[in-house]
Amino acid sequence: MVVPVAEIEAATLALWPALETVQDGAWQGRFANGYTKRANSIHCTDPADDDNAGARIDTLAAHYSEHELPPVFRVTPLTGKATFAHLVETGWELYEPSLVLDMPLDETAGFDADVSVVLATSTEFLDAQVQLQGYDAATAETLKAILAKLDIPAAGLILRSDEGAPVASLLCGQYEGTGVFLNVVTDGGRRRRGFGRRLMATALSWVAENGARHAAIQVLAANAPALALYLGAGFTFRYPYHYRRLPQKAEQ
């Protein structure tokens, strides 16, 4: 079964709600204090909604200025042709090309006994993410606020060392049959020890047990270790996406 791109995109947005959203037809400007591009960029959810691209981009870009954020546009297969053409013609720069991988969920490996499955909104999960990601207090508060807005089945997964310190963690959720995964992180000094593989196996099992029939994950195209992890878990390439931003001003 091939799951439509729109369903995958809807699931990834549901697992990572913005703190504020400005809606314009099938477009949305998302804002979350600048934490992550996904939550601080313009998204199209229907390629047929492609009229008046220039004026609409300018209007949404102004909202980013009001929030003291740079305007960013996330380009996916759901971005209309005229909209994409306008971005290119007006000099919005391409950066961070990325990929979406997906897979059907038939059989899963089950739950690793050493992986803790906790509420996504729990202090335990937040603390693990903050420690592994190295977040400052302001970023930690934004992550906490994003997690508090979740209204889909979701869980935080944590794999700990024998001493009890978190060594790997991720957020997973299920939305209308699609399992998705975000904030996948492993301690920088403990990579290449299979922690990511074990964590992902449990995450796939969790979303399957919570109603997912299909799974999808986003990854930077240049992140070779992550790609190897996800391909090894059974994911295959589905579609590319990237971000566009206004040209960066040269330093004086």
PyRosetta script that sets phi, psi and omega in degrees:
from pyrosetta import init, pose_from_sequence

init()
pose = pose_from_sequence("MVVPVAEIEAATLALWPALETVQDGAWQGRFANGYTKRANSIHCTDPADDDNAGARIDTLAAHYSEHELPPVFRVTPLTGKATFAHLVETGWELYEPSLVLDMPLDETAGFDADVSVVLATSTEFLDAQVQLQGYDAATAETLKAILAKLDIPAAGLILRSDEGAPVASLLCGQYEGTGVFLNVVTDGGRRRRGFGRRLMATALSWVAENGARHAAIQVLAANAPALALYLGAGFTFRYPYHYRRLPQKAEQ")
pose.set_psi(1, 126.1)
pose.set_omega(1, 178.1)
pose.set_phi(2, -94.7)
pose.set_psi(2, 116.8)
pose.set_omega(2, -179.4)
pose.set_phi(3, -83.6)
pose.set_psi(3, 130.8)
pose.set_omega(3, -179.2)
pose.set_phi(4, -59.0)
pose.set_psi(4, 148.0)
pose.set_omega(4, 178.1)
pose.set_phi(5, -55.3)
pose.set_psi(5, -40.1)
pose.set_omega(5, -177.9)
pose.set_phi(6, -59.6)
pose.set_psi(6, -35.3)
pose.set_omega(6, 179.8)
pose.set_phi(7, -71.5)
pose.set_psi(7, -38.7)
pose.set_omega(7, 177.3)
pose.set_phi(8, -64.5)
pose.set_psi(8, -45.9)
pose.set_omega(8, -179.7)
pose.set_phi(9, -62.9)
pose.set_psi(9, -40.2)
pose.set_omega(9, 178.7)
pose.set_phi(10, -61.9)
pose.set_psi(10, -38.7)
pose.set_omega(10, -179.5)
pose.set_phi(11, -67.5)
pose.set_psi(11, -41.9)
pose.set_omega(11, -179.5)
pose.set_phi(12, -67.3)
pose.set_psi(12, -35.2)
pose.set_omega(12, 177.0)
pose.set_phi(13, -70.4)
pose.set_psi(13, -35.9)
pose.set_omega(13, 179.8)
pose.set_phi(14, -66.5)
pose.set_psi(14, -33.5)
pose.set_omega(14, -179.8)
pose.set_phi(15, -79.0)
pose.set_psi(15, -13.3)
pose.set_omega(15, -178.2)
pose.set_phi(16, -134.6)
pose.set_psi(16, 71.2)
pose.set_omega(16, -176.6)
pose.set_phi(17, -68.0)
pose.set_psi(17, 141.3)
pose.set_omega(17, 173.2)
pose.set_phi(18, -76.0)
pose.set_psi(18, 161.3)
pose.set_omega(18, 176.5)
pose.set_phi(19, -80.1)
pose.set_psi(19, -24.3)
pose.set_omega(19, 176.7)
pose.set_phi(20, -147.2)
pose.set_psi(20, 140.6)
pose.set_omega(20, 179.4)
pose.set_phi(21, -133.2)
pose.set_psi(21, 133.5)
pose.set_omega(21, 173.0)
pose.set_phi(22, -107.7)
pose.set_psi(22, 117.2)
pose.set_omega(22, -175.9)
pose.set_phi(23, -95.0)
pose.set_psi(23, 136.7)
pose.set_omega(23, 174.8)
pose.set_phi(24, -139.3)
pose.set_psi(24, 90.0)
pose.set_omega(24, -174.9)
pose.set_phi(25, 61.7)
pose.set_psi(25, -126.6)
pose.set_omega(25, 178.1)
pose.set_phi(26, -89.8)
pose.set_psi(26, 10.0)
pose.set_omega(26, 174.9)
pose.set_phi(27, -100.9)
pose.set_psi(27, 153.2)
pose.set_omega(27, 171.6)
pose.set_phi(28, -145.7)
pose.set_psi(28, 136.1)
pose.set_omega(28, 170.7)
pose.set_phi(29, -96.7)
pose.set_psi(29, 126.2)
pose.set_omega(29, -174.7)
pose.set_phi(30, -113.2)
pose.set_psi(30, 142.0)
pose.set_omega(30, -174.7)
pose.set_phi(31, -137.5)
pose.set_psi(31, 134.4)
pose.set_omega(31, 178.0)
pose.set_phi(32, -155.3)
pose.set_psi(32, 54.3)
pose.set_omega(32, 175.7)
pose.set_phi(33, 58.6)
pose.set_psi(33, 22.9)
pose.set_omega(33, 178.1)
pose.set_phi(34, 82.9)
pose.set_psi(34, 0.6)
pose.set_omega(34, -178.7)
pose.set_phi(35, -84.8)
pose.set_psi(35, 111.9)
pose.set_omega(35, -177.4)
pose.set_phi(36, 72.8)
pose.set_psi(36, 142.3)
pose.set_omega(36, 178.4)
pose.set_phi(37, -69.1)
pose.set_psi(37, -34.2)
pose.set_omega(37, -178.1)
pose.set_phi(38, -59.2)
pose.set_psi(38, -37.6)
pose.set_omega(38, -177.6)
pose.set_phi(39, -94.2)
pose.set_psi(39, 4.4)
pose.set_omega(39, -178.0)
pose.set_phi(40, -138.8)
pose.set_psi(40, 51.0)
pose.set_omega(40, -178.5)
pose.set_phi(41, -152.5)
pose.set_psi(41, 166.8)
pose.set_omega(41, 179.0)
pose.set_phi(42, -88.9)
pose.set_psi(42, 133.1)
pose.set_omega(42, -178.9)
pose.set_phi(43, -124.9)
pose.set_psi(43, 141.4)
pose.set_omega(43, 168.3)
pose.set_phi(44, -104.2)
pose.set_psi(44, 136.8)
pose.set_omega(44, 179.3)
pose.set_phi(45, -113.9)
pose.set_psi(45, 2.8)
pose.set_omega(45, 178.9)
pose.set_phi(46, -153.7)
pose.set_psi(46, 113.5)
pose.set_omega(46, -177.4)
pose.set_phi(47, -64.1)
pose.set_psi(47, -17.2)
pose.set_omega(47, 178.7)
pose.set_phi(48, -74.8)
pose.set_psi(48, -19.1)
pose.set_omega(48, 178.4)
pose.set_phi(49, -86.9)
pose.set_psi(49, 82.6)
pose.set_omega(49, -165.2)
pose.set_phi(50, -130.5)
pose.set_psi(50, 14.8)
pose.set_omega(50, -176.5)
pose.set_phi(51, -90.2)
pose.set_psi(51, 152.7)
pose.set_omega(51, 173.5)
pose.set_phi(52, 51.9)
pose.set_psi(52, 43.5)
pose.set_omega(52, -174.1)
pose.set_phi(53, -58.9)
pose.set_psi(53, -45.1)
pose.set_omega(53, -175.7)
pose.set_phi(54, -59.8)
pose.set_psi(54, -49.2)
pose.set_omega(54, -178.6)
pose.set_phi(55, -65.0)
pose.set_psi(55, -38.9)
pose.set_omega(55, -178.1)
pose.set_phi(56, -70.0)
pose.set_psi(56, -39.2)
pose.set_omega(56, 177.0)
pose.set_phi(57, -63.5)
pose.set_psi(57, -43.9)
pose.set_omega(57, 179.9)
pose.set_phi(58, -61.4)
pose.set_psi(58, -41.6)
pose.set_omega(58, -179.1)
pose.set_phi(59, -64.9)
pose.set_psi(59, -45.5)
pose.set_omega(59, 179.3)
pose.set_phi(60, -68.7)
pose.set_psi(60, -37.0)
pose.set_omega(60, 178.6)
pose.set_phi(61, -60.6)
pose.set_psi(61, -35.0)
pose.set_omega(61, 178.8)
pose.set_phi(62, -63.0)
pose.set_psi(62, -33.3)
pose.set_omega(62, 177.4)
pose.set_phi(63, -64.0)
pose.set_psi(63, -35.9)
pose.set_omega(63, 178.5)
pose.set_phi(64, -66.8)
pose.set_psi(64, -38.3)
pose.set_omega(64, 176.3)
pose.set_phi(65, -61.6)
pose.set_psi(65, -39.3)
pose.set_omega(65, 178.3)
pose.set_phi(66, -63.0)
pose.set_psi(66, -31.5)
pose.set_omega(66, 179.0)
pose.set_phi(67, -90.0)
pose.set_psi(67, 5.5)
pose.set_omega(67, -177.6)
pose.set_phi(68, 57.7)
pose.set_psi(68, 41.3)
pose.set_omega(68, 177.9)
pose.set_phi(69, -123.7)
pose.set_psi(69, 148.4)
pose.set_omega(69, 174.6)
pose.set_phi(70, -73.2)
pose.set_psi(70, 137.4)
pose.set_omega(70, 176.4)
pose.set_phi(71, -69.2)
pose.set_psi(71, 132.9)
pose.set_omega(71, -179.0)
pose.set_phi(72, -132.9)
pose.set_psi(72, 140.0)
pose.set_omega(72, 179.5)
pose.set_phi(73, -119.7)
pose.set_psi(73, 126.7)
pose.set_omega(73, 177.5)
pose.set_phi(74, -93.9)
pose.set_psi(74, 116.3)
pose.set_omega(74, -176.5)
pose.set_phi(75, -98.5)
pose.set_psi(75, 119.2)
pose.set_omega(75, 179.4)
pose.set_phi(76, -130.2)
pose.set_psi(76, 178.5)
pose.set_omega(76, 174.1)
pose.set_phi(77, -61.1)
pose.set_psi(77, -11.1)
pose.set_omega(77, 178.3)
pose.set_phi(78, -90.0)
pose.set_psi(78, -1.3)
pose.set_omega(78, 175.8)
pose.set_phi(79, -80.1)
pose.set_psi(79, 125.9)
pose.set_omega(79, -178.7)
pose.set_phi(80, -64.0)
pose.set_psi(80, 155.5)
pose.set_omega(80, -177.3)
pose.set_phi(81, -62.9)
pose.set_psi(81, -42.3)
pose.set_omega(81, -179.6)
pose.set_phi(82, -67.7)
pose.set_psi(82, -37.1)
pose.set_omega(82, 178.2)
pose.set_phi(83, -64.7)
pose.set_psi(83, -46.1)
pose.set_omega(83, 178.8)
pose.set_phi(84, -62.5)
pose.set_psi(84, -43.1)
pose.set_omega(84, 179.8)
pose.set_phi(85, -60.1)
pose.set_psi(85, -40.2)
pose.set_omega(85, 179.8)
pose.set_phi(86, -64.3)
pose.set_psi(86, -42.1)
pose.set_omega(86, 178.3)
pose.set_phi(87, -59.0)
pose.set_psi(87, -43.5)
pose.set_omega(87, -179.5)
pose.set_phi(88, -67.5)
pose.set_psi(88, -47.5)
pose.set_omega(88, -176.3)
pose.set_phi(89, -64.1)
pose.set_psi(89, -30.5)
pose.set_omega(89, -178.0)
pose.set_phi(90, -96.3)
pose.set_psi(90, 10.1)
pose.set_omega(90, 168.4)
pose.set_phi(91, 84.8)
pose.set_psi(91, 16.6)
pose.set_omega(91, 175.3)
pose.set_phi(92, -66.3)
pose.set_psi(92, 125.7)
pose.set_omega(92, -174.5)
pose.set_phi(93, -81.0)
pose.set_psi(93, 138.2)
pose.set_omega(93, 174.2)
pose.set_phi(94, -78.0)
pose.set_psi(94, 134.9)
pose.set_omega(94, 171.3)
pose.set_phi(95, -151.4)
pose.set_psi(95, 160.5)
pose.set_omega(95, -179.2)
pose.set_phi(96, 48.5)
pose.set_psi(96, 61.9)
pose.set_omega(96, 172.4)
pose.set_phi(97, -59.4)
pose.set_psi(97, 137.2)
pose.set_omega(97, -173.2)
pose.set_phi(98, -137.7)
pose.set_psi(98, 171.1)
pose.set_omega(98, -177.1)
pose.set_phi(99, -131.1)
pose.set_psi(99, 149.7)
pose.set_omega(99, 166.8)
pose.set_phi(100, -108.7)
pose.set_psi(100, 127.6)
pose.set_omega(100, 175.4)
pose.set_phi(101, -111.3)
pose.set_psi(101, 149.6)
pose.set_omega(101, 177.4)
pose.set_phi(102, -145.8)
pose.set_psi(102, 172.0)
pose.set_omega(102, -179.3)
pose.set_phi(103, -165.0)
pose.set_psi(103, 150.5)
pose.set_omega(103, 171.2)
pose.set_phi(104, -75.8)
pose.set_psi(104, 152.6)
pose.set_omega(104, 177.6)
pose.set_phi(105, -106.8)
pose.set_psi(105, 95.6)
pose.set_omega(105, 177.9)
pose.set_phi(106, -98.0)
pose.set_psi(106, -76.1)
pose.set_omega(106, 176.0)
pose.set_phi(107, -111.9)
pose.set_psi(107, 142.9)
pose.set_omega(107, 176.6)
pose.set_phi(108, -122.5)
pose.set_psi(108, 167.3)
pose.set_omega(108, -171.8)
pose.set_phi(109, -83.4)
pose.set_psi(109, -8.6)
pose.set_omega(109, -177.8)
pose.set_phi(110, 90.9)
pose.set_psi(110, -177.5)
pose.set_omega(110, -174.0)
pose.set_phi(111, -93.9)
pose.set_psi(111, 130.5)
pose.set_omega(111, 174.4)
pose.set_phi(112, -73.7)
pose.set_psi(112, 129.0)
pose.set_omega(112, -176.1)
pose.set_phi(113, -63.8)
pose.set_psi(113, -21.7)
pose.set_omega(113, -178.0)
pose.set_phi(114, -92.0)
pose.set_psi(114, -2.6)
pose.set_omega(114, 179.6)
pose.set_phi(115, -95.4)
pose.set_psi(115, 123.4)
pose.set_omega(115, 176.3)
pose.set_phi(116, -84.8)
pose.set_psi(116, 130.4)
pose.set_omega(116, 175.4)
pose.set_phi(117, -108.3)
pose.set_psi(117, 113.0)
pose.set_omega(117, -173.9)
pose.set_phi(118, -127.1)
pose.set_psi(118, 168.2)
pose.set_omega(118, 175.8)
pose.set_phi(119, -60.7)
pose.set_psi(119, 138.2)
pose.set_omega(119, 178.9)
pose.set_phi(120, -61.5)
pose.set_psi(120, -25.9)
pose.set_omega(120, -179.2)
pose.set_phi(121, -90.7)
pose.set_psi(121, 4.2)
pose.set_omega(121, -174.4)
pose.set_phi(122, -76.0)
pose.set_psi(122, 152.2)
pose.set_omega(122, 174.8)
pose.set_phi(123, -63.2)
pose.set_psi(123, -33.1)
pose.set_omega(123, 179.9)
pose.set_phi(124, -60.2)
pose.set_psi(124, -45.9)
pose.set_omega(124, -179.6)
pose.set_phi(125, -69.8)
pose.set_psi(125, -43.8)
pose.set_omega(125, 179.7)
pose.set_phi(126, -58.5)
pose.set_psi(126, -46.4)
pose.set_omega(126, -179.1)
pose.set_phi(127, -62.1)
pose.set_psi(127, -40.1)
pose.set_omega(127, 178.9)
pose.set_phi(128, -63.8)
pose.set_psi(128, -44.6)
pose.set_omega(128, 179.0)
pose.set_phi(129, -62.9)
pose.set_psi(129, -45.6)
pose.set_omega(129, -178.8)
pose.set_phi(130, -61.0)
pose.set_psi(130, -43.0)
pose.set_omega(130, -179.6)
pose.set_phi(131, -66.4)
pose.set_psi(131, -47.0)
pose.set_omega(131, -176.3)
pose.set_phi(132, -72.0)
pose.set_psi(132, -34.7)
pose.set_omega(132, -179.3)
pose.set_phi(133, -84.8)
pose.set_psi(133, -17.3)
pose.set_omega(133, -178.4)
pose.set_phi(134, 72.8)
pose.set_psi(134, 35.4)
pose.set_omega(134, -176.4)
pose.set_phi(135, -74.5)
pose.set_psi(135, 146.8)
pose.set_omega(135, 171.3)
pose.set_phi(136, -82.4)
pose.set_psi(136, 176.9)
pose.set_omega(136, -174.0)
pose.set_phi(137, -62.7)
pose.set_psi(137, -39.7)
pose.set_omega(137, -178.5)
pose.set_phi(138, -65.8)
pose.set_psi(138, -42.7)
pose.set_omega(138, 179.2)
pose.set_phi(139, -66.6)
pose.set_psi(139, -38.1)
pose.set_omega(139, 177.8)
pose.set_phi(140, -61.0)
pose.set_psi(140, -40.3)
pose.set_omega(140, 178.9)
pose.set_phi(141, -66.1)
pose.set_psi(141, -37.8)
pose.set_omega(141, 178.1)
pose.set_phi(142, -67.0)
pose.set_psi(142, -43.3)
pose.set_omega(142, 176.8)
pose.set_phi(143, -60.1)
pose.set_psi(143, -43.4)
pose.set_omega(143, 178.6)
pose.set_phi(144, -59.0)
pose.set_psi(144, -41.9)
pose.set_omega(144, -179.8)
pose.set_phi(145, -67.6)
pose.set_psi(145, -38.5)
pose.set_omega(145, 177.5)
pose.set_phi(146, -63.7)
pose.set_psi(146, -47.3)
pose.set_omega(146, -179.2)
pose.set_phi(147, -62.5)
pose.set_psi(147, -33.8)
pose.set_omega(147, -179.9)
pose.set_phi(148, -67.0)
pose.set_psi(148, -20.9)
pose.set_omega(148, -179.0)
pose.set_phi(149, -89.0)
pose.set_psi(149, -3.1)
pose.set_omega(149, -179.7)
pose.set_phi(150, -62.7)
pose.set_psi(150, 132.9)
pose.set_omega(150, 175.5)
pose.set_phi(151, -133.1)
pose.set_psi(151, 29.6)
pose.set_omega(151, 173.5)
pose.set_phi(152, -123.4)
pose.set_psi(152, 161.8)
pose.set_omega(152, 174.7)
pose.set_phi(153, -58.7)
pose.set_psi(153, 122.4)
pose.set_omega(153, -176.0)
pose.set_phi(154, -150.0)
pose.set_psi(154, 155.8)
pose.set_omega(154, 179.8)
pose.set_phi(155, -146.7)
pose.set_psi(155, 151.9)
pose.set_omega(155, 170.3)
pose.set_phi(156, -101.6)
pose.set_psi(156, 132.0)
pose.set_omega(156, 179.4)
pose.set_phi(157, -111.5)
pose.set_psi(157, 137.8)
pose.set_omega(157, -178.8)
pose.set_phi(158, -136.8)
pose.set_psi(158, 130.4)
pose.set_omega(158, 172.1)
pose.set_phi(159, -111.4)
pose.set_psi(159, 126.9)
pose.set_omega(159, -175.0)
pose.set_phi(160, -112.0)
pose.set_psi(160, 156.9)
pose.set_omega(160, 174.6)
pose.set_phi(161, -75.7)
pose.set_psi(161, 174.3)
pose.set_omega(161, 177.5)
pose.set_phi(162, -61.8)
pose.set_psi(162, -25.2)
pose.set_omega(162, 179.6)
pose.set_phi(163, -85.2)
pose.set_psi(163, -5.9)
pose.set_omega(163, 177.9)
pose.set_phi(164, 97.3)
pose.set_psi(164, -0.7)
pose.set_omega(164, 179.8)
pose.set_phi(165, -81.5)
pose.set_psi(165, 140.8)
pose.set_omega(165, 177.2)
pose.set_phi(166, -66.4)
pose.set_psi(166, 133.5)
pose.set_omega(166, 178.0)
pose.set_phi(167, -114.6)
pose.set_psi(167, -17.7)
pose.set_omega(167, 178.1)
pose.set_phi(168, -159.6)
pose.set_psi(168, 150.7)
pose.set_omega(168, -177.6)
pose.set_phi(169, -159.5)
pose.set_psi(169, 155.6)
pose.set_omega(169, 174.1)
pose.set_phi(170, -159.1)
pose.set_psi(170, 164.7)
pose.set_omega(170, 174.0)
pose.set_phi(171, -109.1)
pose.set_psi(171, 132.5)
pose.set_omega(171, 176.5)
pose.set_phi(172, -133.7)
pose.set_psi(172, 154.0)
pose.set_omega(172, 179.7)
pose.set_phi(173, -157.5)
pose.set_psi(173, 168.8)
pose.set_omega(173, -179.7)
pose.set_phi(174, -130.2)
pose.set_psi(174, 129.8)
pose.set_omega(174, 179.9)
pose.set_phi(175, -136.4)
pose.set_psi(175, 113.0)
pose.set_omega(175, 176.7)
pose.set_phi(176, 50.3)
pose.set_psi(176, 42.7)
pose.set_omega(176, 173.9)
pose.set_phi(177, 94.2)
pose.set_psi(177, -5.1)
pose.set_omega(177, 179.2)
pose.set_phi(178, -111.9)
pose.set_psi(178, 124.6)
pose.set_omega(178, 175.4)
pose.set_phi(179, -89.8)
pose.set_psi(179, 136.7)
pose.set_omega(179, -179.0)
pose.set_phi(180, -135.0)
pose.set_psi(180, 160.9)
pose.set_omega(180, -170.8)
pose.set_phi(181, -141.8)
pose.set_psi(181, 135.1)
pose.set_omega(181, -178.7)
pose.set_phi(182, -140.5)
pose.set_psi(182, 165.3)
pose.set_omega(182, 176.1)
pose.set_phi(183, 53.2)
pose.set_psi(183, 43.7)
pose.set_omega(183, 176.9)
pose.set_phi(184, -76.8)
pose.set_psi(184, 121.4)
pose.set_omega(184, -176.1)
pose.set_phi(185, -145.0)
pose.set_psi(185, 142.0)
pose.set_omega(185, 174.2)
pose.set_phi(186, -125.2)
pose.set_psi(186, 141.7)
pose.set_omega(186, 176.3)
pose.set_phi(187, -50.6)
pose.set_psi(187, 129.0)
pose.set_omega(187, -175.7)
pose.set_phi(188, -58.6)
pose.set_psi(188, -28.0)
pose.set_omega(188, -179.5)
pose.set_phi(189, -90.9)
pose.set_psi(189, 3.0)
pose.set_omega(189, -176.5)
pose.set_phi(190, -128.4)
pose.set_psi(190, 25.7)
pose.set_omega(190, -179.4)
pose.set_phi(191, -79.0)
pose.set_psi(191, 166.2)
pose.set_omega(191, -179.1)
pose.set_phi(192, 63.3)
pose.set_psi(192, 30.6)
pose.set_omega(192, 176.4)
pose.set_phi(193, -119.6)
pose.set_psi(193, 9.3)
pose.set_omega(193, 177.0)
pose.set_phi(194, 86.7)
pose.set_psi(194, 4.2)
pose.set_omega(194, -178.3)
pose.set_phi(195, -65.0)
pose.set_psi(195, -43.3)
pose.set_omega(195, 179.5)
pose.set_phi(196, -62.4)
pose.set_psi(196, -40.2)
pose.set_omega(196, 179.2)
pose.set_phi(197, -63.0)
pose.set_psi(197, -44.4)
pose.set_omega(197, -179.5)
pose.set_phi(198, -65.5)
pose.set_psi(198, -41.5)
pose.set_omega(198, -179.8)
pose.set_phi(199, -64.2)
pose.set_psi(199, -44.6)
pose.set_omega(199, -178.8)
pose.set_phi(200, -66.3)
pose.set_psi(200, -37.0)
pose.set_omega(200, 178.5)
pose.set_phi(201, -61.2)
pose.set_psi(201, -42.0)
pose.set_omega(201, 178.3)
pose.set_phi(202, -69.1)
pose.set_psi(202, -38.3)
pose.set_omega(202, 179.4)
pose.set_phi(203, -62.9)
pose.set_psi(203, -42.1)
pose.set_omega(203, 177.4)
pose.set_phi(204, -62.5)
pose.set_psi(204, -39.6)
pose.set_omega(204, 178.6)
pose.set_phi(205, -66.0)
pose.set_psi(205, -39.9)
pose.set_omega(205, -178.7)
pose.set_phi(206, -64.3)
pose.set_psi(206, -46.6)
pose.set_omega(206, -178.4)
pose.set_phi(207, -66.9)
pose.set_psi(207, -35.1)
pose.set_omega(207, 178.2)
pose.set_phi(208, -64.5)
pose.set_psi(208, -42.2)
pose.set_omega(208, 179.8)
pose.set_phi(209, -70.2)
pose.set_psi(209, -17.7)
pose.set_omega(209, 179.4)
pose.set_phi(210, -104.9)
pose.set_psi(210, 23.5)
pose.set_omega(210, 168.6)
pose.set_phi(211, 105.5)
pose.set_psi(211, -2.4)
pose.set_omega(211, -179.4)
pose.set_phi(212, -78.3)
pose.set_psi(212, 137.8)
pose.set_omega(212, 175.5)
pose.set_phi(213, -110.6)
pose.set_psi(213, -3.6)
pose.set_omega(213, -171.8)
pose.set_phi(214, -153.5)
pose.set_psi(214, 148.6)
pose.set_omega(214, 180.0)
pose.set_phi(215, -132.0)
pose.set_psi(215, 148.1)
pose.set_omega(215, 179.0)
pose.set_phi(216, -143.2)
pose.set_psi(216, 149.5)
pose.set_omega(216, 179.0)
pose.set_phi(217, -146.3)
pose.set_psi(217, 147.7)
pose.set_omega(217, 179.4)
pose.set_phi(218, -105.7)
pose.set_psi(218, 144.1)
pose.set_omega(218, -177.3)
pose.set_phi(219, -153.1)
pose.set_psi(219, 142.7)
pose.set_omega(219, 173.8)
pose.set_phi(220, -61.5)
pose.set_psi(220, 135.8)
pose.set_omega(220, -177.3)
pose.set_phi(221, -61.3)
pose.set_psi(221, -28.3)
pose.set_omega(221, -177.9)
pose.set_phi(222, -88.1)
pose.set_psi(222, -1.3)
pose.set_omega(222, -176.7)
pose.set_phi(223, -87.9)
pose.set_psi(223, 81.7)
pose.set_omega(223, -175.1)
pose.set_phi(224, -61.5)
pose.set_psi(224, -42.7)
pose.set_omega(224, 179.5)
pose.set_phi(225, -61.7)
pose.set_psi(225, -40.9)
pose.set_omega(225, 179.5)
pose.set_phi(226, -66.8)
pose.set_psi(226, -41.2)
pose.set_omega(226, 178.0)
pose.set_phi(227, -60.0)
pose.set_psi(227, -42.8)
pose.set_omega(227, 179.5)
pose.set_phi(228, -62.6)
pose.set_psi(228, -39.8)
pose.set_omega(228, 178.9)
pose.set_phi(229, -61.8)
pose.set_psi(229, -48.1)
pose.set_omega(229, -174.1)
pose.set_phi(230, -73.7)
pose.set_psi(230, -38.1)
pose.set_omega(230, 176.3)
pose.set_phi(231, -64.5)
pose.set_psi(231, -36.9)
pose.set_omega(231, 177.7)
pose.set_phi(232, -66.8)
pose.set_psi(232, -26.1)
pose.set_omega(232, 178.9)
pose.set_phi(233, -81.4)
pose.set_psi(233, -8.9)
pose.set_omega(233, 177.5)
pose.set_phi(234, 114.9)
pose.set_psi(234, -2.3)
pose.set_omega(234, 177.7)
pose.set_phi(235, -72.3)
pose.set_psi(235, 153.6)
pose.set_omega(235, 172.9)
pose.set_phi(236, -132.3)
pose.set_psi(236, 160.6)
pose.set_omega(236, -178.1)
pose.set_phi(237, -63.6)
pose.set_psi(237, 135.9)
pose.set_omega(237, 177.6)
pose.set_phi(238, -117.5)
pose.set_psi(238, -57.3)
pose.set_omega(238, 177.9)
pose.set_phi(239, -159.3)
pose.set_psi(239, 156.4)
pose.set_omega(239, 177.6)
pose.set_phi(240, -93.1)
pose.set_psi(240, 160.8)
pose.set_omega(240, 167.9)
pose.set_phi(241, -150.0)
pose.set_psi(241, 168.4)
pose.set_omega(241, 176.6)
pose.set_phi(242, -157.4)
pose.set_psi(242, 174.8)
pose.set_omega(242, 177.4)
pose.set_phi(243, -110.7)
pose.set_psi(243, 153.8)
pose.set_omega(243, 174.4)
pose.set_phi(244, -127.1)
pose.set_psi(244, 141.3)
pose.set_omega(244, 177.8)
pose.set_phi(245, -139.4)
pose.set_psi(245, 159.7)
pose.set_omega(245, 174.9)
pose.set_phi(246, -65.8)
pose.set_psi(246, 148.6)
pose.set_omega(246, -177.8)
pose.set_phi(247, -52.5)
pose.set_psi(247, 136.5)
pose.set_omega(247, 178.6)
pose.set_phi(248, -75.3)
pose.set_psi(248, 132.9)
pose.set_omega(248, -179.9)
pose.set_phi(249, -70.9)
pose.set_psi(249, 135.7)
pose.set_omega(249, 178.2)
pose.set_phi(250, -69.6)
pose.set_psi(250, 142.1)
pose.set_omega(250, 178.3)
pose.set_phi(251, -69.7)
pose.set_psi(251, 138.9)
pose.set_omega(251, -179.7)
pose.set_phi(252, -80.9)
pose.dump_pdb("model.pdb")
